[in-house]
Amino acid sequence: MKQRNIAIIAHVDHGKTTLVNQLLKSSGTFRSNESVMDRAMDNNDLERERGITILAKTTAINYKDYRINILDTPGHADFGGEVERIMHMVDGCLLLVDAFEGTMPQTRFVLKKALEAGVKPVVVINKIDRPNANPKQAVDKVLELFIELGAPMEFLDFKVVYTSALKGTSGDSPDLDKQVNNMDKVLDLIIKEIPEPRVEINGPFKFQPALLDYNDFVGRIGIGVIKRGSVKVNDIVTDMRLDGTTKTFKILKLFGYFGLKRIEINEAHAGDIVAIAGLSDINVGETLCDPNHLEKEAPLRIDEPTLQMTFATNTSPFAGRDGKYVTARVLEERLFKEIQKDVSLKVRRVINKEAWTVSGRGELHLGILIENMRREGYELEVSKPTPIIKEVDGVKYEPYEDVSIDVPNEYQGIIMETLGNREASLINMDDDGVTTRLDYVIPSRGLLGFVTNFLTLTRGYGIISHTYKEYRPMKNKVIGERNIGVLVSTHTGKATPYAIEKIEEHGTMFVKPGTECYEGMIIGEHKYNIDLAVNITLEKHQTNVRSSTKDLTVVLKSPKLMSLEACLDYINTDELVEITPTAFRMRKKILNTSERKKFDSYKRKA
């Protein structure tokens, strides 16, 4: 059976996973009576809740005597390292572009990775059923992007197919009425335009893992394409490591992919995308080969982390109440288990402390890890994320990011003013009379705390996306810190309606009556740029005068609900987020009110 290996690449939420669903259905991979959920490839709870792909997924379909191996890639820049490595596993890609939004920052990022790897793109203009969709303009924008990225001449004459993945239609025309009710147009274009795998059918075995998985029984599992020859279960192969050493081992298990399943196989051949188990510490970019023909592949580049935060055991007064896993030993085991399958994550123990510095590709990357740990029953506390600073020849460098914003014209001014205060540089501005697209370059620390605030500033109508650009010399100006104070509890106990009524005139509450609080816990936002210590547990003094209705007339404002990401964005460097399976709370690092005031006074004098 002939083969095609392709990746589906796009900006976040342009419909990659929905398109894969339709390709699986159109190819007859599912039985006619089989029930298939939407975005079936996103099988992780967090992926389904957030509507994003976090981990790359591999599948395969049979169509017209062809085996088409498909890799569904993450669209978010925090997981862009996987996209780059996947480009070494495929010979072509479907570049998916929203007919309404057109090209976005991640579109540029993923296309650049494809062009650098010499992977041939086929353009899919998706969501043509969207109101105000402009497919022709989207194609023009794609062509401009190809030219801007220096695509070779043979790639500029790219083929285009129009789809509505939601409706399951495809066609050569953007007119919905002329579309067919399947994905045959896309599949036919893959067969026609994407070249066969660039591999050697005959010869000694060679394989390079580009992705990792992990299994408690066999350890790490290397996922990649067989570059040459064939391999069987129980074969003896040699791993040529990145440090120049070699290790020979026996292949214990071999996995292939079809539909939504990873299936055990006994043999695989050049061009097949497979998962190999047998070496518990296999790594991305190493070369597995025949022991008698040692030939090393060029190592794959792994994107370095740009953001770090401190994970530590929970030290709040409520520690141990909710969590199943609370000790330093189990936290460390969980963190080091995570780096077995996520090569973009780095973990380092803080000397003489029950804490670890965890470095990742961005706030979402680290936030997903925290949320997964919380759901698994772990308790911990984390610090404010901070960009990783590099020093070269005595000069400090910090990461910068490209930011693209689509915002209604009425909110353009406040967005430009806010970003200007965060040291962002405006690169381009397009106004269509209703909305404005703003393109900026900004230090990564300038985005900390901005993304959550952005939705408030634009009343939820703005769209923002950002991707890592490069390291530049660091500016000394303090940016990314919250410039408003907080309301901090001075007592431990339950929040009372009486106390909240008195306190809410000073700002916005984060807690409601009955919420358990402790000294040093952040219970609201002050309306001035200084912190205010308040007694949230204050009870009304008892008197001899009784009224059956007076207390019932108290009307309190609804508290501001904070998600985990909002909390991580919100806190300053002197604060932490306490995370348990049932709650997350913002708190000061120094809980004792008098000690904290002494420290703040000393800091101001310094």
N, C-alpha and C positions, 0 to 999 in steps of 0.2 A: 504493500500500500504506500502511495506517495505521501509526502509530509509537507506541512507548512507550520512554521513556528512564529507566532505573532504575539505582540503585547498590545494592550489597549491603554492608551495614555491620554490624559486630559487634565483640565483644571478641576478643582473640587466641585462636585454636584453638577457636572455636565452630562451625567448619565451613563458612565462606564459600566457599572454593575448591572443596571437595568438592561443595557444592550447585550451583555453576556447572557443574561436570562433568556432574552429573545433568540439569541443565536443557538442556545441549547435546545429551545423549543422547536425552532425552524429546522434544525438538523435531524429531528426525530430521536434525539438522545433520550427523551422521556417517553414513557408509554402514554398512549392516548388517555388512559384513565388515571394517570399518576397526578397527584396533587402537588403543585410546586408553588412555594411562596414567592412573593416579590423579592428581588435582590437576593436570590438564594445563595449566591456566593458569599455574601456577608453573613457568616454563620456565628459571629461573635455577638453577644448581647449588646455590648457598647457600640459596635458597628451598626447594628439595626436601630438602636435608639437614636444615634446621632446622624444616621444617614450618610456615613462616610466609610471608605475602605481604609482600614488601619494597617492590615497585613496583606502582602501580595498573595493572590490565590492562583493556583494552577488548575486547569481543566483541559479536557480534550473532547473533540467531537468527530464523528465520521460524516463526510459529505461527498457524494459523487466519487467514490473510490479514493478519497483523500482523508488522511488523519490530520486534523488541524489542532495543534496544541496552542492554547490561549492562556496568556498571563494577564490577569486583572490587577492593575497596579494601583497603589495609593495616589490620590490627587493632591494631598496636602504636603506642603514643602517640608514639614517635620519628618516625613517618611520618604523624602526624595532620594535618599541613599539607595533604597531598594530599587527605585526606577533605574538608576544609573547601572546597577549590577545586572538587572534584568535585560538591559540592552545587549549584554554579551551572550544571552541565551537565545535570542531571536534573530530573524532575518528581515523582519518587517514589522510595522506597527500601524494600528488604526489611531489616527489623531482625531479625537472627538472634540467638536467645538459646538457650543450652544448657539443656536441660530439667533437668539436675542442678545446675549451678552457678548458674543464674539470672542476674540482672543483675550486672555487674562494673564496675570503674572505666572501662574503655574503652567499655562499653555506654553509660554516662552521657555520656562525651565525644562519641562519634559521634552519639548521638541529639540531644544539645544542638546540634551543628552542623547537623543536618538540620532541627530545629525553627526555628533562627535563620534558615535560608534559605527557610523556608516549604515544605519538601519533605514530601509526604504519606507517612507510613510505613505499611507492612503488616507485621505481626509474624509471624515464623516461629519456632515453638518446635522446635528441632532436637535430635537425639540422644535421641529418646524411647525408643530401644532400650537406652539406658544403664542398667546396674544402679542401683537406688535413684533413678531419674529421677522428678521430681515436676513434670509439665507444668503442672498447675493452679496450683501455688504460683509457678511461673515467670511465668505470665500475671499473677498478682496483683502480683508484684514489678515487672513491666513497667508496669502501670497506676499503681502508686505512683510510679515514676520519671517517667512522663508528667506526673502531677499536680505532683510536686516541681519539674520543670523548667518549669512554667507553660505546658504545651501548650494550644493553643486548643481550645475545646469540640468542634469538628468532628473533631479528631484523637483525642479521648479515646474515641470509639466506634470504635476501630481493629479491623480484621478480623484474625483469627488462623487460621493453618494449621499443622498439625503434620507434621513430617517426620523421617525417618531418612535423611539424605543418604548415609550409609554403605551402607545397604541399597537406596537408591533408591526409597523409598516416601513417599507424602504422603496427607493426608486431613483432613477436618474434625474428626475425633476423635483424641484421643491414644492410643486403643486400637490397637495394632499390627495386630490381626486385622481391623480395619475399614479399613485403609489400602489404597490402590491401588498397584500396582507401577510407578509412573511419577511424574513431577512435574507432571502435568496440573492438579492442584488449585492448585498454586502459579502456574502459567502463566495459568490462567483467572482467578485472583484479581488478577494483574497487569493483565490486560486490563480487568477490571471496575472496579477501584478506582483505578488510577493514571491521572491525567488525560493528555490529549494534550500534546505539547510546547508550551510557551508561547512561540510564535514567530510571526513574520509571514511568511506564504508568499510574498506579493508585496511588491515594493519593492526599493530598492537594497541591495546585499549588505552584511551586517554579521556579524562573527565575533570572538569573544574567546577567545584560548588560555588554558586553565586548567592544562594540563600541558605538559611539554616532553620531547622526545626528542632524540637527537643522532645525526648520521650524518657520517662523515668526508668524504663527497662533497658534501653540500648544507648542512652545518652544522646549526644548530638546526631542529627541526621543532615547530611549535605544534599542540597537540591541544585541541580544544574542540567546541562545538556551534554550528552556523550559526544565528544569531539571526534573520536576515532575508534574504529573497531567495535567490539561487543563485550559484554560482561555477563556472568552468571552468578547466582547465589553460591557461596562457598569458594569462589575464586580468591586467590591470593593476589593482592595488589599492594603497591607501594605509594605512600603519601609523601610527596615532596613538599616539605613545610616552608613557611615564609622565612624562617630563620636559617635556612640552608640545610637543616637536618632531614633525615628520612625515617619513615616508620612503616614497616610491612605488617599488614593485617588481613584477616579473612572477612569477606563480605557476608554479614549475617542475614541481612534482609535487603530486598530490592523492591521499591514501590513505583508503580506507574499511576497515571491519572486518567479517568474517564468520567464525564458528567460531573456529578458532585462528589464522587468517591475517589479516595486514594486506595488503590488495590495492590495487593502483593503479587509480584510477578517473579518468574524464575530466570528470565533472560531479557536483555535489552540491547539495542543496537545503536549505531551512530545516528544522531539526529533526534533520538528519543529524549524527552525531558523526564528525568527520574529522580528518585530520592534514594540515597545509599546509606545504610546503617552498618556499623561494625567498628568504627573508631570513635570512641566517646568524646574526644577533644578535637575533632575535625574542624577546620576553620575556613572561612570564606577566602577565595583566591588561591588556595593551595591546589596542587595538581595530583590527581590519582592516576597512576599509570601501571603498565605491565612492569613487573620487577626486572625484566631483562631489557627493557627499553625505557630508560629514565630520560624524560624530555619535559622540561618545565615550561608551563604557560606563563605569559606575562601576568604579574599579580593584578588583581582588581583594586581600584581605588575605593577606599571607604571614607565617606564624609566624616570629618572630625566634629565632635560636639561643639555647640556654640553657647549653650546655656547650662548653668549648674545650680543646684540647690542642696541644702543639707537635710537629710532624713535622719531622724533620731527616735529613740524610744520615748513614749509618751510620759511627760513629767508633770502633767496637770493634776489637780486634786481629784479629778474624776478618772484617773488612769486605771485601767483594769476592769472597769464596770461592764463594758460592752464586748471587748475584743476576745477572740479565741487565742490569738497569737500576739503576745505583748512583750516578750523578752528580746534582748539584743541578739541572742543566738538565732532565734527563728527569723527575725528581721533580716539578719545578714544572710542566712541561707536562702531566703526568698529573693533578695536582691541579686545574689550571685547566680541563682538559677535563671533569673531574667536575662543576664548577659550571655547565657549559653546560647540563646536564640536571637538576641538583638545585638548585632555587632556595632550599632551606632551608639550604644549605651556604655558608659564607663562608671565604675563604682570603686571608690577608694575609702578605706576606713580612716576616720579622724583619730589621730593618736591620743590615747588615754581618755577617750570619750566613747559613750555608746551612741555614736553618730557616724554617718557616712556621707561623703560628698558624691552626689549622683549627677552625672553630666549627660545631657541629651541634645537633641537637635532643635528643641523649642518648647514652648509652654505646653502645647498639645501633647507632644511626645511624653513629657514628664507627667502631665495631668492624667493621661491614659493609664500609666503605670500605677499612680496613686489610687485612681478609682478602682482598678482591678484588685489591688491589694486590699482596699477597704471592703470590697464585696466578698473577698475570700476570708474575711474575719480578722484582718490585721489592725492593730492600733499603732499609730505613730504620730509624730509631729514634724512639720516641714517648715523651712525658712522661705523667705522671699526669693524667687528665681533671680539670678544675676548673670549677666553675660560673662563669658570666659575671656579674660584679657591676656593677650600675648605680648611678650616683650622681645623686641628685635633691636640689637645694638643700642640698648638703653632707651628705646622709644616704645611706649605702650601703644598697642593696637587693639581695637575693639571691632566686633562684627557689625556690619551695616546690612540693611535689607531694602529691597524694592517693595514699595507699597502702592497698590492701586485701589482707588476709592471711587465708587459711583454713588452720588448723593443728590437728592433734589436740590434745586438751586437755592431754595430758601434757607438751607442749612450749610451752604458752601462757606459762608463767612466764618461761622464759629469753628468749623473743621480746620480751615486754613489758619486761623488764629491759634487754635490749640496745638496743631502740629508745628507751627512756627516756634512756639514756646518750648517744643521738645527737640529743637535743632534739626528739624526735617527740611530738606531742600526740595523745592518744587521743580520737577523736570518737565512736565507737560500738563496742559489743561485743555479739555475739549468740552464745549457746551453745545447741546443740541436744542436749547430753548426750554427744556423741562428738567433735565438732569445734567450734571457736570461730572466728567471723569477727571480725577486728579491723580497724577503719578508723582510719587515722592521717592527720595532716598533718605533713610533715617537710621540713626544708630539703633541697634536692637534694644538697648535699655530705654530708648525713647518710646518704644511700643509697649513696654511693661505697664500694665494698668490702663492703657489707652483703649484696647479692643473692647473691653467690657463697657467702658464709659462711652464708646462710640455709638452703641445702640441707643443709649439715653440721649446723647446729643442730637441724633438724627430721628428720634422718636420711632426707631425700629425700621426706618425706610432706607437706611444706607447699606451698602454692600462693601466690605473691605476684604482684601486678600494681600498676603505678603509672602515673600520668599527671600532666603539668604542671598546676598550679593557678593560681599567680599569683606576682608579686614582692612580698616583704614586707621590712621593715627587717631588716638583717643583725645577727645576734648575734655578739658578739666571741669567743665560746667556740670553741676549736679542736675541730672534729668531722670525722669521715671519715678521719682518719689511722690507719694501722695501729698498734696499741699493743703490738706484739710485735717483737722484734729478728730479724735474719736472720743466717745463716752466709754469710760472704763469703770467696771464694778469695783466697789471697795469692800463688799461683803459676799459671803457665800450663803446661798439659799435660793428660794424660788422668787422669781420676779412677781411683784404685786401690782394690781391695777392702780392702787393709790400712788406708788412710786413712779410708775410709768407716766401717769397723768402729770406729775410734777416735772419729770425729766424731759418729756417729749417737746416741751417748749424750747429746749436747748439744741434740738437737732432731730435727726431721723433715727427711729429705733430699729434694731435688728431682731429683737426678741419680743415675745408676747407674754401676757400674764400666765404664770405657771411654769415658765421656762426655768430650769435649774441653772444657776449662774455661780461663778466663784470669783474670788478676789483676783483682779488682773485680767479678767475676761472682757473682751470688747463687746459691748452690748448696743452700740449705736454710733452714729456719726455726728460729731459736733458741728455747729454752723460756723465756727471760727477755726483758725488754723493752729489752735493749741488743744492739747488733750484736757479732758475734764473728768475728774474722778467723782463718781456718783454712787449713792446707795440704792440699788435696784430692788432691795428686799424690804424697804421701809414699810412698816405697817402704820395704819392710822391710829392715833392715840385714842384710847377708850375714854368716854366721858359718861356722865349720868344722863345726858340728853340722847334720846333714841329717835330715829326716824326710819320708817320701814321702806321709804322710797328714795331717799337722797342718794345712796350709793348706787342705786340702779340707773340713775340718770347719767352716769359717767360714760362718755363716748370716746373711745381711744382710736387713734389712727391705725391703719393696718401697717404692720412692720414691713420693712424692706427685706425681701427674701434674697439670700445670697447663695448662689451655686458654688460648687467647689472651685471652678475656674475663676469665678468672680472673687472669691476669698483670696486665692493665690495672687490675682492681679491687684487686689486692694491693699494688702498689708505692706508695711514699710520694713526697713531692715532691723528695727528693734522689736518686731512682732513675729508671731508664728501662727500656723494653722494646725490645730489639733484635729486629727482625723480618726474616727472610730467607725465600726460597721453601721452604726445608726445615726451618727451626727458628725458634723464638722464645726469647730468653733474657732474664732479668731481670738488671740490672746496676746498680751505683752510678754516679752521674754522674761522680764523681771515682774513677778506677780505681786510682790508686797508693795503696797502703795507708797509708804514712806521711803523705802529703799529706792524705788523707781524715781521718786521726786528728787532724791539726793543725786542719783546718777544723772538725771536730765539737767539738773543745775550745774553739776560739774562739767558736763559735756558742753553746755552753752558758754561757760567761762573759758573752756579750752578752745 
